[in-house]
Amino acid sequence: MAYSHSLSAHLIVIQERRHNVRLRFGRFDDINNLIDVVCGYFNEIEQEKYKKFVVLMKTVSVGNIINNGSSLSGILRSGQYGYQSNIVDAESGDLSYVKKKTDADMIPFYWRFFVPNHSYKGILLTQSVGPSGILELIRKIVVERFSSDYPDYKIVINPLAPEDAVKKLLKSGDVARLAFIKHTIPSDHADRLQLGSGERDGVMEVSFKPKDKTIFHKFARLTEYLNGDRSIGSVFEFEGFEYDDIKAEIQINGRKRVVSLSEPRKFKVRIDVDEEEELTKGQDGFPTFNSLNNISERIINDLSVEMGISINE
């Protein structure tokens, strides 16, 4: 099964460290613009060809950097090193290569900072490939370096809270489907399908696609869940089926968005880009930079409206 590809949205702000007061991204210290500072950090890695993070046992490289004055995007290739393993051909099972401890499989991840100079809050989009992401690396490259260079200020990156985005999307958009998902197939269901005993890898899903879409706007238990007042398993109860994630398929501005609603207290606006018609993949099987950049442009536009961020100064 191919890995899924998604973009997670995060709120980014810059604060004066002493008083925790939010500052505009432009001339935050009366001299520098945040976007130029962040661009400089990525440019350094691009020029050095790679950077190694020993604590994380990862190496990274950067490319495709685009800075348009309010938005900065690019590709970060990241790979884990530090262990030896056999690489085999998935078709034949034959040994293709013995991976050394110093080898790293460099996977491409898309990222985008939207930090207009006039704004007090911005948006960071980071790509996930299956369960793997790069937010921790972004914190190392940007947040920790910034704290060292500008000790009187700090960058804060947090997941977008429900009130910042999803509640408004659920209210203003057309919710076409709610899916309740279990990320493994329980042993009792596997046995019924004659897959053998024991829990199996896979996905089970119960979904609602009612003709009257306004039913979701009145779904009080879902709102309570997003507020953190109700557990995920009690939003809707299914006999014999305990789910661990909820996804909402939302039509907004004529486009479909699939948003994960899992873990409200560690909330993530996570958009499955595999669902986007404009997504194209290269020969390596990964989404192309240009298609992700176009998709992220529309996501930024939609979230900016919901968050009250003006695109233009």
Secondary structure, DSSP 8 states (H G I E B T S, - for coil): ----EEEEEEEEEEEETTTTEEE-STTTTSS--HHHHHHHHHHHHHHHS-EEETTTTEEEEEEEEEE-SSEEEEEEEEEE-S--EEEE-TTT--EEEEE-TT----EEEEEEEE--TT-S-EEEEEEEETTB--HHHHIIIIIIHHHHH-TTEEEEEEE--GGGTHHHHHHHSEEEEEEEEEEEE-HHHHHHTTS-SS-EEEEEEEEE--S-GGGGGG-HHHHHHHTTSS-GGGSS-BTTB--SEEEEEEEETTEEEEEE---GGG--EEEEGGG-TT--B-TTSSB-HHHHHHHHHHHHHHHHHHHT--S--
